[in-house]
Amino acid sequence: MARPTLGNLLDLEALLRDGPTEAMARRDQQVGAELPDLADRPRDLALAWLERNGNGDRPAAGRRMERVNRLLAVATAIVGVLAGLVTTAGLFSYQRGGRVNVLHLLAVFVGVQGLLLILLVVSMMLPAGRRRAVFGPIHDLLRLISPGAVALSVARWFGPRARNTTQRTVDDLSQRLSTHARIYKWLAMGYSQIFALWFNVAAILTAMCFIVFTDVAFGWSTTLDVSAQWVHQLSLVIAWPWVGWLDAAVPGAELVEATRHFRAAPFAVDDPQRLGGWWPFVIMALVVYGLLPRLISMTMVSLRLRRLIGGHFDRLARLDLAPRLVRPAVRTVDNGRADHQHAAPVALPTDLPLIPGPTALVIWAGACPPDDPVILKQSNDTASPIMLTVEAGGRRGIADDQQAIDAVARADTAQVLVLVKAWDTAFGDISDFLVELRKAIGPDTPLLITPLGMSDGQAPARRDVEQWRRAMAQLRDSALRVRPITQEARR
Amino acid sequence: MNVPVLAVVGHPNKGKSSVVSTLALTDAPEIAPDSGTTRHSTSYTVKVDDQPVYALVDTPGFQRARGLLNWIDEQAISPADQPDALRRFVDQHAGEPRFADECELLRPIVEGAAILYVVDGSRPYGEEYDAEIELLRRSGQPIMALINPIDDARFVEPWREALERRLNTAAHQFNPMTAQFGQCIELLEAFGHLRGSWREPIQRAVVALKTQRQQQHDQAAHCIARLLGHVLNQTTTRRVEDDQPTDAHESELRQRLRQELAELEAEARREVEAAYGHRRIARQEAELLGVEGDLFSREVWLRFGLSRRQLAEAGAAGVAVVGAVGDATLGGASLLAGALIGAVAGGVAGYFGAGRLARTRVSHVRLGETRLICGPVRDVQFAFVVLNRALTHQHVVAERRHAVRSRLELDDAKTTQRPTDALDAAGRRGLGRLFKQITNQRDVDRRREIEAKIAERIEPLVSAVDRAVGGPATGRGQFDPRPDDSRP
């Protein structure tokens, strides 16, 4: 699986930040369709997507970051080399008595570096909470002299406006850095390891130059009351990693004894060549306690950084990008000429009571059985009794409708009551019937449309009655009315 | 015809446009309570990756079915020629106003579309439907019947018997306004059985819709997790000159924090709605932060927060950890009494703290001047309130079909169940732990990791909307977000 870089991560974030435009969405779908094998591998899918996007529409933040990263790494290495060179040269320069103090070399290249290495390992292994507890005071101290704190302290002298502006800038930068705080922290740690690595490389090379091209006289000297035997034991402890397989680099007791010197008492040298005998030990100490640990720590920091970047990248790829690429694009296309008609807000016909006189009854589409209480009550109404009942619509044919119309016309009643189902909204059919009926009975005979509720005695729904009123208004029949039945009338 | 096309036909005002809207995943069809709103047939094609998978045709309702049937009968056509007769009718009467609706609805049928016949299950079957049923039977096209219980379902069974008898087809009960996602999928899968060649495109559509649905759930879960990350880290600050009193500003800070939290919640809701494809919903809701001048309404907390027992269970987590550390320090000599004591203490503290309102901190940080910082809210109960409200909203949105055009109702007074009731004690405890970890988490990377874990934990609650059956919640694990008075 390919490895994403910090630049890839920044580019992916930048491209995902604002969400896809229409053009990008289509391109995303196309990329997803071209890479079906990568659907289960979000990381590879995202890398391929970045490659195809080419950052055409966005600033190349990732490329800039990687360039800066490379420059910083090179600069740090150069500084490390210079520091190693200067430090080693300084230590190897002849001191008073013409000796290079081995204890000084061990203090700097083994002691100090070892301590820094231990601190690094401890900080890497401690969980965040404990780390804060252990290193918190150091962090607080460093925070006091951080660039932001220094800027704020300076800005205070220039008035409240400068102070507020500086505070906003510091807050904004803090926000940006906190977005990937851990990544930048490990990046900074990586630079420190690059420095340390090249420091040791330069130290070793400088030491070798001194050893090869000059005659270095090593010795050891201390104010403390220590015996040569103790120093020998110390050197054996330090030489432990290579004892047994590189004994030439292990200083013997005689060498230790012979190379002790005191500033106040210059001594005679029996065997000047012996004074150089410490050099294998010094070089091995530099390699084992300087170079090798830094190689290991740099590898660990690189791996940690790689895992962090990879983890963020994978999370973005899996949660934000992959759904855009592999999500099936489901969309609906409207193919037709949508044309809708809304009921015109016409003045609805108002109710009219039955007029005295014989009444013809039309049961439309089986609105109710002939023995429905409505019909029975109306039949018993002495003022407007039902003289004729016909059925039309429903399962009857057009010819049957015409027969019903003819029968009503022959009856010559005062009014015609038409019972309909309130919920039957196919107004076209009954409209045709009413037009023909009107022609047969004349323009003045009242036509009363009576929407019925369902057979369980319910009153018709008001919504249904209103629909009948609006639909019947379209017929523009001045003698046509909609007369809803009450619930009591059906009992 | 390789792409399944279904003409949705029926009496006027029986929910045809709603059925099209819901199954075609579009809010384009005009839906109105008045009969005869649809005047022309309109086809809506659903595409997956730009490949059409099925189409639904919204048609005007039958207005003169008897007249059409009468015309066909007058032609004295043999049964085998009935489908051609319909085509001839359309050709001869195209442009004629009297039969405009019939021509529009027949056109896709004579062109080969299958028929989706929609009837109202809250109204009785009657003879007024005989003519149109006969016409559909004579069309020669495969027919599927949908019984739409618009107001209620009291006539569904009589309709089912009538349709199976008259059309020799199974009838499906389907309400396009309230159908769950699973029911829509079942219906689509049934389309695939109408013609053999339709099985593959319908299956492709079903797979795509299911995939899309799961991704929508995942996206919603992450939106809600992000919301929690934001609200549990939201602070508001104000710089005050050293010689100014701070009391006057604290009230303003709390008000501002309340406003910011409400805005965060509103933004998250918009993201969830967009995740489910509802980009413009008018909503009507009680604000998260209800009572004027009070940062947290007690009513909202009592409704959406955990019960005392639940909170005690969730609150025990953090203190038990402290107790366990004590055990480790003593090398186990305490016989784990530290953890036990810690759990009890935490539980007791949680119990007594359950009814309190949220407190916010006002901190003073010296940077050469006084800086007032209000927030973040550290109360785990607040986190559960936010979570339950977000999940309630998500359930309502996820179940909102495209046919629904009304305002999104989030009347909290009608919602009595908490989505987190579906969790067991361990689940609530785990969430409580994550809430504590994410509160005031300044490391943004770490916060995102915790948000991802929260999203993972709440995903079952998010997708529970598709596991709830059509009836009321029957117990733990089933959350029915519908208002209580609308549940059967």
HADDOCK unambig.tbl for C-alpha pairs under 7 A between the chains (distance, minus, plus):
assign (segid A and resid 178 and name CA) (segid B and resid 443 and name CA) 6.10 0.50 0.50
assign (segid A and resid 178 and name CA) (segid B and resid 444 and name CA) 6.01 0.50 0.50
assign (segid A and resid 179 and name CA) (segid B and resid 444 and name CA) 5.07 0.50 0.50
assign (segid A and resid 179 and name CA) (segid B and resid 445 and name CA) 6.33 0.50 0.50
assign (segid A and resid 180 and name CA) (segid B and resid 444 and name CA) 6.79 0.50 0.50
assign (segid A and resid 180 and name CA) (segid B and resid 445 and name CA) 5.97 0.50 0.50
assign (segid A and resid 181 and name CA) (segid B and resid 443 and name CA) 6.59 0.50 0.50
assign (segid A and resid 323 and name CA) (segid B and resid 215 and name CA) 6.96 0.50 0.50
assign (segid A and resid 327 and name CA) (segid B and resid 212 and name CA) 6.31 0.50 0.50
assign (segid A and resid 328 and name CA) (segid B and resid 48 and name CA) 6.12 0.50 0.50
assign (segid A and resid 328 and name CA) (segid B and resid 49 and name CA) 5.97 0.50 0.50
assign (segid A and resid 328 and name CA) (segid B and resid 208 and name CA) 5.61 0.50 0.50
assign (segid A and resid 328 and name CA) (segid B and resid 212 and name CA) 6.64 0.50 0.50
assign (segid A and resid 329 and name CA) (segid B and resid 48 and name CA) 5.34 0.50 0.50
assign (segid A and resid 329 and name CA) (segid B and resid 49 and name CA) 4.85 0.50 0.50
assign (segid A and resid 330 and name CA) (segid B and resid 46 and name CA) 6.93 0.50 0.50
assign (segid A and resid 330 and name CA) (segid B and resid 47 and name CA) 5.63 0.50 0.50
assign (segid A and resid 330 and name CA) (segid B and resid 48 and name CA) 4.63 0.50 0.50
assign (segid A and resid 330 and name CA) (segid B and resid 49 and name CA) 6.57 0.50 0.50
assign (segid A and resid 331 and name CA) (segid B and resid 46 and name CA) 5.75 0.50 0.50
assign (segid A and resid 331 and name CA) (segid B and resid 47 and name CA) 5.41 0.50 0.50
assign (segid A and resid 331 and name CA) (segid B and resid 48 and name CA) 6.72 0.50 0.50
assign (segid A and resid 332 and name CA) (segid B and resid 24 and name CA) 6.56 0.50 0.50
assign (segid A and resid 332 and name CA) (segid B and resid 25 and name CA) 6.69 0.50 0.50
assign (segid A and resid 332 and name CA) (segid B and resid 26 and name CA) 6.47 0.50 0.50
assign (segid A and resid 332 and name CA) (segid B and resid 44 and name CA) 6.33 0.50 0.50
assign (segid A and resid 332 and name CA) (segid B and resid 45 and name CA) 5.47 0.50 0.50
assign (segid A and resid 332 and name CA) (segid B and resid 46 and name CA) 4.39 0.50 0.50
assign (segid A and resid 332 and name CA) (segid B and resid 47 and name CA) 6.10 0.50 0.50
assign (segid A and resid 333 and name CA) (segid B and resid 44 and name CA) 5.57 0.50 0.50
assign (segid A and resid 333 and name CA) (segid B and resid 45 and name CA) 5.10 0.50 0.50
assign (segid A and resid 333 and name CA) (segid B and resid 46 and name CA) 6.36 0.50 0.50
assign (segid A and resid 334 and name CA) (segid B and resid 43 and name CA) 6.29 0.50 0.50
assign (segid A and resid 334 and name CA) (segid B and resid 44 and name CA) 4.74 0.50 0.50
assign (segid A and resid 334 and name CA) (segid B and resid 45 and name CA) 6.60 0.50 0.50
assign (segid A and resid 335 and name CA) (segid B and resid 42 and name CA) 6.59 0.50 0.50
assign (segid A and resid 335 and name CA) (segid B and resid 43 and name CA) 5.24 0.50 0.50
assign (segid A and resid 335 and name CA) (segid B and resid 44 and name CA) 5.84 0.50 0.50
assign (segid A and resid 336 and name CA) (segid B and resid 42 and name CA) 4.36 0.50 0.50
assign (segid A and resid 336 and name CA) (segid B and resid 43 and name CA) 5.41 0.50 0.50
assign (segid A and resid 337 and name CA) (segid B and resid 42 and name CA) 6.13 0.50 0.50
assign (segid A and resid 338 and name CA) (segid B and resid 40 and name CA) 6.53 0.50 0.50
assign (segid A and resid 338 and name CA) (segid B and resid 42 and name CA) 5.88 0.50 0.50
assign (segid A and resid 339 and name CA) (segid B and resid 38 and name CA) 6.63 0.50 0.50
assign (segid A and resid 339 and name CA) (segid B and resid 39 and name CA) 5.75 0.50 0.50
assign (segid A and resid 339 and name CA) (segid B and resid 40 and name CA) 5.82 0.50 0.50
assign (segid A and resid 340 and name CA) (segid B and resid 30 and name CA) 6.91 0.50 0.50
assign (segid A and resid 340 and name CA) (segid B and resid 37 and name CA) 5.26 0.50 0.50
assign (segid A and resid 340 and name CA) (segid B and resid 38 and name CA) 4.90 0.50 0.50
assign (segid A and resid 340 and name CA) (segid B and resid 39 and name CA) 5.43 0.50 0.50
assign (segid A and resid 341 and name CA) (segid B and resid 36 and name CA) 6.92 0.50 0.50
assign (segid A and resid 341 and name CA) (segid B and resid 37 and name CA) 4.77 0.50 0.50
assign (segid A and resid 341 and name CA) (segid B and resid 38 and name CA) 6.41 0.50 0.50
assign (segid A and resid 341 and name CA) (segid B and resid 39 and name CA) 6.42 0.50 0.50
assign (segid A and resid 342 and name CA) (segid B and resid 37 and name CA) 5.65 0.50 0.50
assign (segid A and resid 343 and name CA) (segid B and resid 34 and name CA) 6.76 0.50 0.50
assign (segid A and resid 365 and name CA) (segid B and resid 127 and name CA) 6.14 0.50 0.50
assign (segid A and resid 365 and name CA) (segid B and resid 128 and name CA) 5.49 0.50 0.50
assign (segid A and resid 366 and name CA) (segid B and resid 127 and name CA) 6.67 0.50 0.50
assign (segid A and resid 394 and name CA) (segid B and resid 127 and name CA) 4.81 0.50 0.50
assign (segid A and resid 394 and name CA) (segid B and resid 128 and name CA) 4.23 0.50 0.50
assign (segid A and resid 395 and name CA) (segid B and resid 127 and name CA) 5.43 0.50 0.50
assign (segid A and resid 395 and name CA) (segid B and resid 128 and name CA) 6.65 0.50 0.50
assign (segid A and resid 395 and name CA) (segid B and resid 130 and name CA) 6.08 0.50 0.50
assign (segid A and resid 395 and name CA) (segid B and resid 131 and name CA) 6.84 0.50 0.50
assign (segid A and resid 397 and name CA) (segid B and resid 66 and name CA) 6.85 0.50 0.50
assign (segid A and resid 398 and name CA) (segid B and resid 70 and name CA) 6.93 0.50 0.50
assign (segid A and resid 425 and name CA) (segid B and resid 12 and name CA) 5.80 0.50 0.50
assign (segid A and resid 425 and name CA) (segid B and resid 13 and name CA) 6.96 0.50 0.50
assign (segid A and resid 425 and name CA) (segid B and resid 35 and name CA) 6.40 0.50 0.50
assign (segid A and resid 426 and name CA) (segid B and resid 11 and name CA) 6.41 0.50 0.50
assign (segid A and resid 426 and name CA) (segid B and resid 12 and name CA) 6.07 0.50 0.50
assign (segid A and resid 426 and name CA) (segid B and resid 62 and name CA) 6.47 0.50 0.50
assign (segid A and resid 426 and name CA) (segid B and resid 63 and name CA) 4.67 0.50 0.50
assign (segid A and resid 427 and name CA) (segid B and resid 63 and name CA) 6.17 0.50 0.50
assign (segid A and resid 428 and name CA) (segid B and resid 63 and name CA) 4.57 0.50 0.50
assign (segid A and resid 428 and name CA) (segid B and resid 64 and name CA) 5.57 0.50 0.50
assign (segid A and resid 429 and name CA) (segid B and resid 63 and name CA) 5.84 0.50 0.50
assign (segid A and resid 429 and name CA) (segid B and resid 64 and name CA) 4.80 0.50 0.50
assign (segid A and resid 467 and name CA) (segid B and resid 34 and name CA) 6.65 0.50 0.50
